[in-house]
Amino acid sequence: MPNNGRWYRFGPLLLLMLVAGSFARAQEASEPAPRQMDVGLYISPPFVMEEDGDYRGLALDLWREVAAEQNLQSNYRTFDTLGDLVEATASGDIDVAVTNLTITEGRAERIDFTQPWFDAGLRIMVDKSQGGGFLAVFRGLRDSGHLEGYLWLISIILLFTLLFTLFDRRFDSEFPRRWREGLAESFYSVMSIATSGQMMRKNLFGWIGRIWEGLWLVCGVAVVSYITASVTSVMTSISLTSQINGLRDLPGKTVGVFSGSVAEEFVQQQGIASRGFKDIDEAVQALSDGRVEAIVGDAPVLAYYAHTHPELPLLMVGKIFQPDKYGFGLARHSELRRPISVDIIGARESGRIRELREKYFGQPR
């Protein structure tokens, strides 16, 4: 009887626990396992970034939320260029491409795109010191022939320094006797005439000396005028030919682009010389080294890089051109295109995409 009493006392509780466990196991069995997805990434801050072996960014945050809604498990792979990423998607090597991938007609013929989730366009980045500096002026003087004239002036200055020294050593008893001091005194006199038009010498020959001094002053004024005019003309020419303020200034220049990007296609169509780079770090290094004169790329990517690298002399110029939209790329005829697009529309309507944009770009001004 005591055993029967315990059963009556604890039996219902044990039965309830058994039923609950069976229900939980049945519910787990009814939920499908996450679908494995090979996700291709192209590192492009702030849309996709890699930190300490992990990935984050605006595009990746949005993708993870969409993947959670669709019960997808992502296996990430990175690609060196946008062209490689698109090729892998088109060949079926990966299931989805996640980055700031511009939707274009050419790409849409090879892969499927989801609903757009970001509006962008192209813009130009330059070095703040473009077209300036001593080397640019030196090259301008050399190419225009003024540098040869400067060499003649230097030769004449050295010659008259020697002649003044010999003359004063003979006729001026107060002139320094040591050659080193005498040459320095004469050089100072010649440079004073050449640069300021001031005669710093003693008049040893009366009215004839005054006439010679006047002639020397005219020569000094002529030298100063020539130097000023030549440097000014060269600097003006450099400013007119090297300054980049917008798209119309790019013809005749060499610009940096990201290999396989929309920017690369655009500048090639415009007949603008370009050099392809793997990422923005390589492009900015080429800009700093003078291998390219500007960078053409996605406006938000360039703006974010300039904002996060204030120590670099980078400047965004001109307006946004070639407006475009970003979407996720999928293999052709992917059954996930519609459900993912529906989730993206929902994220836009709920304000979630706006929140992600403000997270990485700040409040709109």
WOMO-V794264 format. One record per backbone hydrogen bond with DSSP energy under -1.0 kcal/mol. NH is the residue of the N-H (numbers start at 0). CO is the residue of the C=O. E is the energy in kcal/mol with one decimal. If there is no record, write none. Layout:
# WOMO-V794264
nh:NH co:CO e:E
nh:NH co:CO e:E
This chain:
# WOMO-V794264
nh:4 co:0 e:-2.3
nh:5 co:1 e:-2.0
nh:6 co:2 e:-2.1
nh:7 co:3 e:-2.3
nh:8 co:4 e:-1.6
nh:9 co:5 e:-3.3
nh:10 co:6 e:-2.6
nh:13 co:9 e:-2.2
nh:14 co:10 e:-2.6
nh:15 co:11 e:-2.3
nh:16 co:12 e:-2.0
nh:17 co:13 e:-2.1
nh:18 co:14 e:-2.2
nh:19 co:15 e:-2.4
nh:20 co:16 e:-2.3
nh:21 co:17 e:-2.1
nh:22 co:18 e:-2.2
nh:23 co:19 e:-2.3
nh:24 co:20 e:-2.3
nh:25 co:21 e:-2.0
nh:26 co:22 e:-2.3
nh:27 co:23 e:-2.4
nh:28 co:24 e:-2.1
nh:29 co:25 e:-1.4
nh:30 co:26 e:-1.1
nh:34 co:70 e:-2.4
nh:36 co:72 e:-3.2
nh:38 co:74 e:-2.3
nh:39 co:95 e:-3.0
nh:40 co:76 e:-3.2
nh:43 co:47 e:-1.6
nh:46 co:43 e:-2.1
nh:47 co:43 e:-1.1
nh:48 co:55 e:-3.5
nh:50 co:53 e:-3.0
nh:53 co:50 e:-1.9
nh:55 co:48 e:-2.5
nh:57 co:45 e:-2.5
nh:59 co:46 e:-1.4
nh:60 co:56 e:-2.9
nh:61 co:57 e:-2.0
nh:62 co:58 e:-2.4
nh:63 co:59 e:-2.5
nh:64 co:60 e:-1.7
nh:65 co:61 e:-2.2
nh:66 co:62 e:-3.3
nh:67 co:63 e:-2.0
nh:68 co:64 e:-1.7
nh:69 co:65 e:-1.8
nh:71 co:66 e:-2.7
nh:72 co:34 e:-3.5
nh:74 co:36 e:-3.2
nh:76 co:38 e:-2.3
nh:78 co:40 e:-2.4
nh:81 co:258 e:-1.1
nh:84 co:80 e:-1.7
nh:85 co:81 e:-2.5
nh:86 co:82 e:-2.3
nh:87 co:83 e:-2.3
nh:88 co:84 e:-1.7
nh:89 co:85 e:-2.6
nh:90 co:86 e:-2.1
nh:92 co:87 e:-1.6
nh:93 co:87 e:-1.3
nh:94 co:37 e:-2.6
nh:95 co:37 e:-1.5
nh:96 co:328 e:-2.9
nh:97 co:39 e:-3.0
nh:100 co:98 e:-2.0
nh:102 co:324 e:-2.7
nh:107 co:103 e:-2.4
nh:108 co:104 e:-1.1
nh:109 co:106 e:-1.7
nh:110 co:106 e:-2.7
nh:111 co:329 e:-2.6
nh:113 co:327 e:-2.0
nh:116 co:325 e:-2.4
nh:119 co:323 e:-3.1
nh:121 co:320 e:-3.1
nh:122 co:296 e:-2.3
nh:124 co:294 e:-2.7
nh:125 co:314 e:-2.7
nh:127 co:312 e:-3.1
nh:129 co:126 e:-2.1
nh:131 co:128 e:-1.8
nh:136 co:132 e:-1.8
nh:137 co:133 e:-3.0
nh:138 co:134 e:-2.6
nh:139 co:135 e:-2.0
nh:140 co:136 e:-2.5
nh:141 co:137 e:-2.3
nh:142 co:138 e:-2.8
nh:143 co:139 e:-1.8
nh:145 co:140 e:-1.0
nh:146 co:140 e:-2.0
nh:148 co:144 e:-1.1
nh:149 co:145 e:-2.3
nh:150 co:146 e:-1.8
nh:151 co:147 e:-1.7
nh:152 co:148 e:-2.0
nh:153 co:149 e:-2.5
nh:154 co:150 e:-2.1
nh:155 co:151 e:-2.4
nh:156 co:152 e:-2.6
nh:157 co:153 e:-2.3
nh:158 co:154 e:-2.3
nh:159 co:155 e:-2.7
nh:160 co:156 e:-1.9
nh:161 co:157 e:-1.7
nh:162 co:158 e:-2.2
nh:163 co:159 e:-2.9
nh:164 co:160 e:-1.8
nh:165 co:161 e:-2.4
nh:166 co:162 e:-2.7
nh:167 co:163 e:-2.9
nh:168 co:164 e:-2.2
nh:169 co:165 e:-1.0
nh:170 co:166 e:-2.3
nh:171 co:167 e:-2.4
nh:174 co:171 e:-1.2
nh:181 co:177 e:-2.6
nh:182 co:178 e:-3.0
nh:183 co:179 e:-1.7
nh:184 co:180 e:-2.1
nh:185 co:181 e:-2.3
nh:186 co:182 e:-2.7
nh:187 co:183 e:-2.1
nh:188 co:184 e:-1.8
nh:189 co:185 e:-2.6
nh:190 co:186 e:-2.5
nh:191 co:187 e:-1.9
nh:192 co:188 e:-1.9
nh:193 co:189 e:-2.5
nh:194 co:190 e:-2.3
nh:195 co:191 e:-1.9
nh:197 co:191 e:-1.3
nh:207 co:204 e:-1.1
nh:209 co:205 e:-1.7
nh:210 co:206 e:-1.8
nh:211 co:207 e:-2.1
nh:212 co:208 e:-2.4
nh:213 co:209 e:-2.4
nh:214 co:210 e:-2.3
nh:215 co:211 e:-2.3
nh:216 co:212 e:-2.1
nh:217 co:213 e:-2.0
nh:218 co:214 e:-2.0
nh:219 co:215 e:-2.4
nh:220 co:216 e:-2.5
nh:221 co:217 e:-2.1
nh:222 co:218 e:-2.2
nh:223 co:219 e:-2.5
nh:224 co:220 e:-2.4
nh:225 co:221 e:-2.3
nh:226 co:222 e:-2.5
nh:227 co:223 e:-2.5
nh:228 co:224 e:-2.6
nh:229 co:225 e:-2.5
nh:230 co:226 e:-2.3
nh:231 co:227 e:-2.3
nh:232 co:228 e:-2.3
nh:233 co:229 e:-2.1
nh:234 co:230 e:-2.5
nh:235 co:231 e:-2.3
nh:236 co:232 e:-2.2
nh:237 co:233 e:-2.5
nh:238 co:234 e:-2.3
nh:239 co:235 e:-2.2
nh:240 co:236 e:-2.2
nh:241 co:237 e:-2.6
nh:242 co:238 e:-1.2
nh:248 co:245 e:-1.5
nh:249 co:246 e:-1.6
nh:252 co:249 e:-2.6
nh:254 co:272 e:-2.3
nh:255 co:293 e:-3.1
nh:256 co:274 e:-2.3
nh:258 co:276 e:-2.3
nh:260 co:257 e:-2.1
nh:264 co:260 e:-1.6
nh:265 co:261 e:-2.5
nh:266 co:262 e:-2.5
nh:267 co:263 e:-1.7
nh:268 co:264 e:-2.0
nh:269 co:265 e:-1.6
nh:270 co:267 e:-1.0
nh:271 co:266 e:-2.6
nh:274 co:254 e:-2.1
nh:276 co:256 e:-2.1
nh:282 co:278 e:-1.7
nh:283 co:279 e:-2.7
nh:284 co:280 e:-1.9
nh:285 co:281 e:-2.0
nh:286 co:282 e:-2.0
nh:287 co:283 e:-2.4
nh:288 co:284 e:-2.1
nh:290 co:285 e:-2.0
nh:291 co:285 e:-1.1
nh:292 co:253 e:-3.4
nh:294 co:124 e:-2.6
nh:295 co:255 e:-2.5
nh:296 co:122 e:-1.9
nh:298 co:120 e:-3.2
nh:301 co:297 e:-2.3
nh:302 co:298 e:-2.6
nh:303 co:299 e:-2.1
nh:304 co:300 e:-2.0
nh:305 co:301 e:-2.5
nh:306 co:302 e:-2.2
nh:307 co:303 e:-2.1
nh:311 co:308 e:-1.8
nh:313 co:311 e:-2.2
nh:314 co:125 e:-2.4
nh:316 co:123 e:-2.2
nh:320 co:121 e:-2.4
nh:323 co:119 e:-1.6
nh:325 co:117 e:-2.7
nh:326 co:100 e:-2.1
nh:328 co:96 e:-1.8
nh:329 co:111 e:-3.2
nh:330 co:94 e:-1.2
nh:333 co:330 e:-1.3
nh:336 co:333 e:-1.2
nh:339 co:335 e:-2.3
nh:340 co:336 e:-2.1
nh:341 co:337 e:-2.5
nh:342 co:338 e:-1.9
nh:343 co:339 e:-2.2
nh:344 co:340 e:-2.5
nh:345 co:341 e:-2.2
nh:346 co:342 e:-2.4
nh:347 co:343 e:-2.1
nh:348 co:344 e:-2.6
nh:349 co:345 e:-2.3
nh:351 co:346 e:-1.3
nh:352 co:346 e:-1.5
nh:354 co:350 e:-2.0
nh:355 co:351 e:-2.2
nh:356 co:352 e:-2.3
nh:357 co:353 e:-2.3
nh:358 co:354 e:-1.8
nh:359 co:355 e:-1.5
nh:360 co:356 e:-2.8
nh:361 co:357 e:-1.5
